[in-house]
């Protein structure tokens, strides 16, 4: 999603119209945090398994 938004926004940024550049930059900063949140949401330590006395000791 980040690559798609950058490649679509790159054409706008290359143009010299300042209002389009501001719009593309604002769109990037609105999209980028959601990409990072969705990418890192599942990271963390694995869930602990319950310790079973009958199997280990």
N, C-alpha and C positions, 0 to 999 in steps of 0.2 A: 504494500500500500504506500509505503514511503517512497519507493522508487517510482511508482505510477504518479503520485502527486508531484514529485520533483520534476519528472519528465514533462508532465502537462504544464506545470508552472514555469518551467525553464523558458518556454517560448514567450510567455508573458514578461518574464524578467529581462529577456534579451531586448525587448522593445523599450523604447526610451520614454514611454508614457508613464509618468510618475504615479498616477492614480492606480494604474494596473499593477505596478510593482508593489505598491503598498497593499493592495488587495491580495496579491499572491503571497506576500510575506505574512500577512495576518492569517490567511488560510493555512499556511504551513505551520504557524505556531498554534493554531487551533487543532490541527490534525496530529502533530507530532506527539503531544503528551498522551493521547489515546493509544497511539501505536506502542509507546513505551509501557503504558499500564497493561495493555493486553499481552505484551510480550513477557513482562516480568511477573504477571499475576500468579502464575503457577509455580514459580520458583520458591524454594524453601526446603527445609529439612523434610525428609520423608516421614510419614506418620509412624509413630512408635507402635510396635506390636506388643500385645500383652505378654507378660512373662508367665509361662506355665510351669508350675512346680512339678507336675507329674512327668513332664517330658525332660526337664533339665536338672532335676535334682532331688 
